[in-house]
Amino acid sequence: MISSKMVAAHTSAHSSASAEWIVCLDKRPTERSGEDVDIIMARLKSVKAFEKFHPTLLQQICLCGFYECLEKGITLYRQGDIGTSWYTVLSGSLDVKVSETANHQDAVTICTLGIGTAFGESILDNTPRHATIVTREFSELLRIEKREFRTLWEKYRQCMAGLLAPPYGVMESGPSADRMPDKENLSSNSLGSVSKHLSKVPSEKILWAGKMLRNAILSQAPHMIRDRKYHLKTYRRCCVGTELVDWQMQQGSCVHSRVQAVGMWQVLLEEGVLNHVDHELDFQDKYLFYRFLDDEQDDALLTTEEEKKETDEELQDTLLLLSQMGPDAHMRMILRKQPGQRTVDDLEIIYEELLHIKALSHLSTTVKRELAGVLIFESHAKAGTVLFNQGEEGTSWYIILKGSVNVVIYGKGVVCTLHEGDDFGKLALVNDAPRAASIVLREDNCHFLRVDKEDFNRILRDVEANTVRLKEHEEDVLVLEKSNIRSSSHVGSSPLKYTVMSGTPEKILEHFLETMKLDSQFTESDPALDDFASQGSDQERLDYALNNKRRVIRLVLQWAAINTDHLQEEESSLAFLQEFYMAVSEDARLIPALKEQLPELEKVLKHHSEDGKPSQKKHKVLLRQFSMGDEKLQKRQPIKSTDEILFKVYCSDHTYTTIRVPVSASVREVLSAVADKLGSRDDLLLVHLSSAGDKTVLKPSEVSIFSSLSINGRLFTCSREQLDSLTPLPEQEGPSAGSMSSFELMSSKDLAYQMTLYDWELFNCVHEHELIYHTFGRHHFKKTTANLDLFLRRFNEIQFWVVTEVCLCSALSKRVQLLKKFIKIAAHCKEFRNLNSFFAIIMGLGNPAVSRLSQTWEKLPSKFKKFYGEFENLMDPSRNHRAYRLTVAKLDPPIIPFMPLLIKDMTFTHEGNKTFVDSLVNFEKMRMIANTVRIMRYCRSQPFSHEAPQATKNHQDVRNYVRQFSVIDNQRTLSQLSHKLEPRRT
């Protein structure tokens, strides 16, 4: 099972519905075992509302909580109801609606509750519900009943007080529920009180980092810290900004640019471990003087030999820590600048950050770039601080960068909590109305991005002023946005560039053809003058027609190049190419200049016709290619929708029938083939049965189901009456003994290399279109996503391989060796730029069945613990997986990316943006999806050519081993094995 810390690599659209933690939560509290609690706890640890709860408290929640899933549009409770439960959102989202009257139809949505939000604390004092809660989409909730919640509150009040929303939690001045604390005195300066976000007392780890860097400088380049004179004034024991950056650039592989180094020094400056002599708040790569905190004292000590030795050992860890914190510090530094002082590079950095903020996902690229120029950083140190009060004039729109806030309404208390990525305050600006609620900080040290009213209104005005709408029959057919970027296609022609925002497919295509730039060898007319070409001479009209036809030919060639194999599967696409070729040939007789483009067209047509004619094409039979077998040892070839598969479908008595169907066959077609083989006319169901016994009845319209099964999952067919009697096959349980004896003698680098070769084969088979099919729903396209499914399943397979081997290793010393082996393999996978396997191994080590083995981890050498800690930091999901994204940005292809995150990005774009806006195709959404697809294209833009490790005698054994992992994929079984190895300590 994939760790809940990161996005799951979903290999089945229905896997979440039958997740094991849900089964555990569905049991009565008195029937839940220790393994049940561990499984539930592994899931709940990732929920934002629980992340600060003490493990004992969280364990109690696992014992008394219940699981609820609600379809879209379900009312959970209404305003005025007496509360019976407390809730936390595990997936999906819910709207909070408040009415000033008793009529629920007058209710206004004031905010949306997202994943990790907790609500319903009013049950503590029996007050009526303050708002109506309605599901916005399919949502999963954890529910705790009133009696149990009150018991937890009484027992763990001290622990929960700072974590629950006011008025039940702690506020600065402890007012009643109807009275807000005084608003903190905010500076009228547009930047706010800048010093507020700077820590007065440095944290221990930053103090330690500053000490390590100072000691390293004194050891390597003591001349850098010395007294300096400037304008007749002496500054004692100072460094120069440019020299500090120069020195840091020479220290290690984790510092890649001067900009990055500036961010790292800014971390120390913000916490007061490094200070500018004139107390400037931003570190600059200039001839400016900075002084370490230890050098502020007149009796500053030099380093001892013992400290020098410690510095040599710890310097790289220090740099790694600062390199992880530097980007955020650099971002804050940029956002503190007055908008007019931001450079082009600054604006680009802010824009890149805005791309990953949930609240802005629906905005156009132009609006995001406009926001980059006006956003202001604001932070507040203390929970309970009031950002603004209900009834005040709306002056700003806020986006939460870090932390959380409570939305409070007079007389009703807290109606919801907003978290990182959420926004608030926009409604009052749009409607020019007073604030509908008060906003109170829920935790210490919250960071916000702020857009002031004047800038907000200007951007809205500019967007409308720069929007061009083309109409036909009084209806919009194309919406363009103007930007002041000169078109590179014709210097001196038009100073404006038009970007397509939305339109009908026909009009979008027309626009692309009109604005397409032809190759330099063609003489191209000015697009701005094309409208007048029909009034010119015969030659001008001929040139106009020629250029238009060339643009069409170029577009078709680009389309054919992108689609490649998929063209061969579509008879209509081949027919179109043939018809298009005939039309161009006909036109070439009248316009000889077109003849030079015929050979390329002919080459494309010949390539696709020879490979793709249905009459000549033979279906390839995939003999259990998705399961165990010798097929895994052969080099992977892309699977096409028309390929066929021989597959076993089991009956309730564990007998089976083998069917032969296309890979992309629907469930309906599979059932028809099964019924023919069995000679049954009963209404049969097709069921995915996991090794844990979870049953998922597949819908008749689902397609390409064979590749989306779980690792040890099998397909069963039965009548509805037999459904409850289905049991897993013995083979689904997985191995009973580990394979350490096989692979402990294999080189870690060999294993990582062969894993990377196999992963590259799988990754290379995935067509870009499969990302689209997966995101929008493959049943809409009747296409297979088998290649993508198998690549995602490989991720799960590697993860369970790690957990299986550790849990089947009974000897403590051997388990420690296993941990070392896996950490080494992960390091080599990272070296080979195989981030998919790298993450799978690290997440396998983080699985609850492995992470709970405290005796094993205690004996792991500190060097390996340090490596593992560094690797875990790369998996940090905060700021939309920023640590991972920064790492990937520094890599050159070929790269095997962490595929679940690409899937998450696609889903984020798809669900956050409508496909149609006012019946027009939302082309801005298509552009964002294309950007994610381009990442995949970039990763494969170079062939895999890593030099193989020196060949060993068991080279073929290593290759065979990594392609045929045998794993246990039942989390309950793994948890039981883990408890046998190291029973829970009482």
Secondary structure, DSSP 8 states (H G I E B T S, - for coil): ---TTS----S-TTTGGG-HHHHHHHS-GGG--HHHHHHHHHHHTT-GGGTTS-HHHHHHHHHH-EEEEE-TT-EEE-TT-B--EEEEEEES-EEEEE-SSS-GGG-EEEEEE-TT-EE-GGGGTT-B-SSEEEESSSEEEEEEEHHHHHHHHHHSHHHHTTTS-TTTS--SS---TTS--------SSTT--GGGGS-SS--HHHHHHHHHHHHHHHHH-GGGSEEEEETTEEEEEEEEHHHHHHHHHTS-TT---HHHHHHHHHHHHHTTSEEETT--SS--SSS-EEEEGGGSSTT-----HHHHHHHHHHHHHHHHHHHHHHHHHHHHHHHTS-GGG--HHHHHHHHHHHTT-GGGTTS-HHHHHHHHHH-EEEEE-STT-EEE-TTSB--EEEEEEES-EEEEETTTEEEEEE-TT-EESHHHHHTT-B-SSEEEE-SSSEEEEEEEHHHHHHHHHHHHHTEEEEEETTEEEEEEEEES---TTSTTS-S-EEEEEEE-HHHHHHHHHHH----TTS----GGGGGGGGGS-HHHHHHHHHHHHHHHHHHHHHHHHHHTHHHHH-HHHHHHHHHHHHHHHHHHHH-GGGGGGHHHHHHHHHHHHHHH-TTT----EEETTTSSSGGGGS------TT-EEEEEEE-TTS-EEEEEEETT-BHHHHHHHHHHHHT--S--EEEEE-TT--EEE--TT-B--GGGS-TT-EEEEE-GGGGGG----GGGG--SS--HHHHTTS-HHHHHHHHHHHHHHHHHH--HHHHHHHHH-GGGTT---HHHHHHHHHHHHHHHHHHHHHHT---HHHHHHHHHHHHHHHHHHHHTTBHHHHHHHHHHHTSHHHHT-HHHHHTS-HHHHHHHHHHHHHT--HHHHHHHHHHHHT--S--B--HHHHHHHHHHHHHHS-SEETTEEEHHHHHHHHHHHHHHHHHTSS----------TTHHHHHHHHTS------HHHHHHHHHHHS----
